[in-house]
Amino acid sequence: MVIGGGYAGVAAALRIAGKAARRRVPVSVALVNPSPLFVERIRLHELAAGRAPRRLELARLLGARRVELVVGRARRIDAAARAVEVELAGEEAALAADAQGAAAADAAARTRRLDYDALVYAPGSAAAPEIVPGGGEHALSVADAASALALRDRLRAARPGGTVAVVGGGLTAIEAAAEIAEAFPALRVALVTRGRVGEGLSERGRAYVARALRELGVTTLERTRASRVDAHGLLVAPEGGEAAARGAGAVERAASPERFAADLVVLAAGFRPAALAGSSGLATVAGGRLAVDRRLRAPAHPEIWGAGDAAAALDGDGAPLRMGCATALPQAAYAADSVVAALAGDAPPPPFRFAFAVQCISLGRRRGLIQRVDPRDRPIERALTGRVGAWVKELVCRYTIAALRFEQLRPHRGGSPAQAPRPRRALDAGDGERLPSGAAT
Ligand SMILES: Cc1cc2nc3c(=O)[nH]c(=O)nc-3n(C[C@H](O)[C@H](O)[C@H](O)COP(=O)(O)OP(=O)(O)OC[C@H]3O[C@@H](n4cnc5c(N)ncnc54)[C@H](O)[C@@H]3O)c2cc1C
């Protein structure tokens, strides 16, 4: 069972199904996701800026490996019973309610309980509006598809000359500010951040980002804390000294809390991990990410693996790896290999290790920065910039989908489930619904 149909979940599900087939381990794989569509999260700032997304249907992505798609939201993991309660959505919910009669068309009818032998926990992360008080009511984000579409509609409706304030100075905030400024040149875009814009970049990388933002007309307000969002913009205050205003010059230096008027506020200062692990009683760290050991397993539940934003895989220093597609995909591959090894009765793979290589930032469609970093994500003074940077970043985005297609299409030599030997662990214990055996690859 895989919870989450993002980069980590889809990659893990396809790889488990494909590898199990090659190993002739009969396994039924199901993936639970609230939407029937795959969301390319790393392009949501593009969606907000008005670019049409590619339509990627999860059923088609997963179908090649006969992974069952359950459209719904996992509400609780009953780790003791090895089952997941899923609140069905869309057509699945309608069919379930219909099957049980109109009178039973209530929450219970829309709930499905699924047993698992192995669980990959990958429900990702979402916007974190609580980062700035008032954010939930008055700010928009690019963290999920619905928010990005809402932002797109508000940007299209904004009056010429209106101001958009993007809060945050990390990679997502930079990408969002640049994309919006390029797509909506009639709007004034400001980036408001504690510390400096692109804190994790090298001097050269930061200088390039500053230049690109200036060229796009983005004003940057650094070392500035946004303390509240309301219908009229932000309250901002200098952080540990004077705020520095640069760029198009539309921003005055910030003094002790003062108003920064904005028609739209976009919060892009961090993501919040899915809360499901914590609300299901599993151990969490780092603000709610599933705690996992060096083999990406939940400490008290070795049959649960975590991957992606929702889990806290550790780097070489013992700190949680930063959230990112770049970290999610290798974790998913590792978790999948571990699941297949466990189901086949093999020894687990050696502990998970991860080394960073680059940070990739788009700055609109014509500029990009590919920042070299050392294995621990510390920047080194080597970078690709400009159109070449934009091109490489585009290739990286395409690679994420290509990586999923690779798992989908990689040839396998497995026989049919009927020919395959029985797995070493029973697949039919428990009182929940079994996954259909026909789904085995
Ligand atoms: C605008 C933007 C730009 C980005 N750019 C980059 C970049 O350039 N490089 C990079 O490395 N990273 C980037 N990221 C971060 C990257 O998108 C995430 O780190 C990545 O999506 C994590 O993958 P994931 O599979 O863990 O989670 P997600 O992609 O978030 O997928 C999780 C899935 O689980 C589903 N889900 C949630 N709760 C439940 C539940 N209870 N039951 C069932 N399903 C559930 C969600 O709906 C979603 O479909 C960017 C993010 C954004 C928003």
The ligand as an SDF file (V2000), in Angstrom:
LIG
                    3D

 53 58  0  0  0  0  0  0  0  0999 V2000
    6.2730   25.7520   -6.7850 C   0  0  0  0  0  0  0  0  0  0  0  0
    7.1810   24.6500   -6.3090 C   0  0  0  0  0  0  0  0  0  0  0  0
    8.4220   24.4800   -6.9300 C   0  0  0  0  0  0  0  0  0  0  0  0
    9.2710   23.4590   -6.4980 C   0  0  0  0  0  0  0  0  0  0  0  0
   10.4710   23.2910   -7.1170 N   0  0  0  0  0  0  0  0  0  0  0  0
   11.2770   22.2810   -6.7330 C   0  0  0  0  0  0  0  0  0  0  0  0
   12.5180   22.0610   -7.3930 C   0  0  0  0  0  0  0  0  0  0  0  0
   12.8890   22.7910   -8.3160 O   0  0  0  0  0  0  0  0  0  0  0  0
   13.2920   21.0290   -6.9790 N   0  0  0  0  0  0  0  0  0  0  0  0
   12.9010   20.2010   -5.9560 C   0  0  0  0  0  0  0  0  0  0  0  0
   13.6480   19.2710   -5.6140 O   0  0  0  0  0  0  0  0  0  0  0  0
   11.7380   20.3810   -5.3070 N   0  0  0  0  0  0  0  0  0  0  0  0
   10.9190   21.4040   -5.6700 C   0  0  0  0  0  0  0  0  0  0  0  0
    9.7320   21.5900   -5.0230 N   0  0  0  0  0  0  0  0  0  0  0  0
    9.3750   20.7010   -3.9180 C   0  0  0  0  0  0  0  0  0  0  0  0
    8.7560   19.4150   -4.4560 C   0  0  0  0  0  0  0  0  0  0  0  0
    7.6280   19.7040   -5.2330 O   0  0  0  0  0  0  0  0  0  0  0  0
    8.3510   18.5100   -3.2980 C   0  0  0  0  0  0  0  0  0  0  0  0
    9.4570   18.3280   -2.4550 O   0  0  0  0  0  0  0  0  0  0  0  0
    7.8770   17.1810   -3.8500 C   0  0  0  0  0  0  0  0  0  0  0  0
    6.6430   17.3800   -4.5070 O   0  0  0  0  0  0  0  0  0  0  0  0
    7.7510   16.1300   -2.7580 C   0  0  0  0  0  0  0  0  0  0  0  0
    7.2580   14.9610   -3.3280 O   0  0  0  0  0  0  0  0  0  0  0  0
    6.3030   14.0040   -2.4670 P   0  0  0  0  0  0  0  0  0  0  0  0
    5.9450   12.8760   -3.3450 O   0  0  0  0  0  0  0  0  0  0  0  0
    6.9140   13.7330   -1.1470 O   0  0  0  0  0  0  0  0  0  0  0  0
    5.0070   14.8900   -2.1490 O   0  0  0  0  0  0  0  0  0  0  0  0
    3.9410   15.5500   -3.1120 P   0  0  0  0  0  0  0  0  0  0  0  0
    4.4780   15.8050   -4.4430 O   0  0  0  0  0  0  0  0  0  0  0  0
    3.4180   16.6840   -2.3010 O   0  0  0  0  0  0  0  0  0  0  0  0
    2.8260   14.4470   -3.2660 O   0  0  0  0  0  0  0  0  0  0  0  0
    2.0790   13.9900   -2.1540 C   0  0  0  0  0  0  0  0  0  0  0  0
    0.7670   13.4270   -2.6500 C   0  0  0  0  0  0  0  0  0  0  0  0
    0.0920   12.8360   -1.5400 O   0  0  0  0  0  0  0  0  0  0  0  0
   -1.2530   13.2550   -1.5290 C   0  0  0  0  0  0  0  0  0  0  0  0
   -1.7760   13.1770   -0.1580 N   0  0  0  0  0  0  0  0  0  0  0  0
   -1.6730   14.0780    0.8410 C   0  0  0  0  0  0  0  0  0  0  0  0
   -2.3030   13.6390    1.9230 N   0  0  0  0  0  0  0  0  0  0  0  0
   -2.8110   12.4270    1.6260 C   0  0  0  0  0  0  0  0  0  0  0  0
   -3.5720   11.4780    2.3400 C   0  0  0  0  0  0  0  0  0  0  0  0
   -3.9310   11.6590    3.6060 N   0  0  0  0  0  0  0  0  0  0  0  0
   -3.9470   10.3290    1.7160 N   0  0  0  0  0  0  0  0  0  0  0  0
   -3.5920   10.0990    0.4250 C   0  0  0  0  0  0  0  0  0  0  0  0
   -2.8580   10.9720   -0.3010 N   0  0  0  0  0  0  0  0  0  0  0  0
   -2.4760   12.1190    0.2970 C   0  0  0  0  0  0  0  0  0  0  0  0
   -1.1890   14.6660   -2.0840 C   0  0  0  0  0  0  0  0  0  0  0  0
   -2.4560   15.0900   -2.5600 O   0  0  0  0  0  0  0  0  0  0  0  0
   -0.1570   14.5050   -3.2070 C   0  0  0  0  0  0  0  0  0  0  0  0
   -0.7620   14.0580   -4.3840 O   0  0  0  0  0  0  0  0  0  0  0  0
    8.8700   22.6090   -5.4320 C   0  0  0  0  0  0  0  0  0  0  0  0
    7.6180   22.7810   -4.8220 C   0  0  0  0  0  0  0  0  0  0  0  0
    6.7760   23.7860   -5.2500 C   0  0  0  0  0  0  0  0  0  0  0  0
    5.4300   23.9520   -4.5940 C   0  0  0  0  0  0  0  0  0  0  0  0
  1  2  1  0
  2  3  1  0
  2 52  2  0
  3  4  2  0
  4  5  1  0
  4 50  1  0
  5  6  2  0
  6  7  1  0
  6 13  1  0
  7  8  2  0
  7  9  1  0
  9 10  1  0
 10 11  2  0
 10 12  1  0
 12 13  2  0
 13 14  1  0
 14 15  1  0
 14 50  1  0
 15 16  1  0
 16 17  1  0
 16 18  1  0
 18 19  1  0
 18 20  1  0
 20 21  1  0
 20 22  1  0
 22 23  1  0
 23 24  1  0
 24 25  2  0
 24 26  1  0
 24 27  1  0
 27 28  1  0
 28 29  2  0
 28 30  1  0
 28 31  1  0
 31 32  1  0
 32 33  1  0
 33 34  1  0
 33 48  1  0
 34 35  1  0
 35 36  1  0
 35 46  1  0
 36 37  1  0
 36 45  1  0
 37 38  2  0
 38 39  1  0
 39 40  1  0
 39 45  2  0
 40 41  1  0
 40 42  2  0
 42 43  1  0
 43 44  2  0
 44 45  1  0
 46 47  1  0
 46 48  1  0
 48 49  1  0
 50 51  2  0
 51 52  1  0
 52 53  1  0
M  END
$$$$
